Amino acid sequence: MKRGGNQATAPRCGCSHEEELMFIQTEQTPNPATLKFIPGREVLKEGSVDFPNAEAALGKSPLAERLFEIEGVSGVFFGHDFITVTKAEDKEWYVMKPSILGVIMEHFTAGQPVLSGEAEAETAKAGAASEDDDEIVVQIKELLETRVRPAVAQDGGDIIFHGFEEGIVYLTLQGACAGCPSSTVTLKMGIENMLRHYIPEVVEVRQTMG
């Protein structure tokens, strides 16, 4: 899918030197209700974190809390180098985008943390390989990490492994992928077919809300 994009820029702390400028690129995603913002710098050191509502962000992310203060913001997702924001159906991007860009610029130029310390620890653990994983689960996680997550991140989302039981792989789609009209196709035609091809023990992939 061809994506459009543009950039916004603001000087850091009022400085006009070129090296102090911050560029934020925006990209469309397969989900028309979600827009991807690329600040040109690291957002998370590792992993990803999803805030499906304002309550989920309270005390965990100063940046997400500020974004939820913008009228119409219904979801916030952080990846390694991007932020995706989901809007309410009755709101328009041309109205919301300037405020979102402003919040992101102000946050990063002020040097504030994206997550609280506790939330960072939780993010690092999410989806990580465990010594308790059996061989099949290790293979599933490796395929998701190397073949699926990079592609999903390009669309402004992530996929989280929740379990493998009786041939069924349980996954959660986050960010732009969560409410995408093509999410079912992504799960069944893409991820399920790939996992079944490489791992005969896998018979089905199902989405869980986490």
Order of alpha helices (4+ residues) and beta strands (2+ residues): beta-beta-beta-beta-alpha-alpha-beta-beta-alpha-alpha-alpha-alpha-beta-beta-alpha-beta
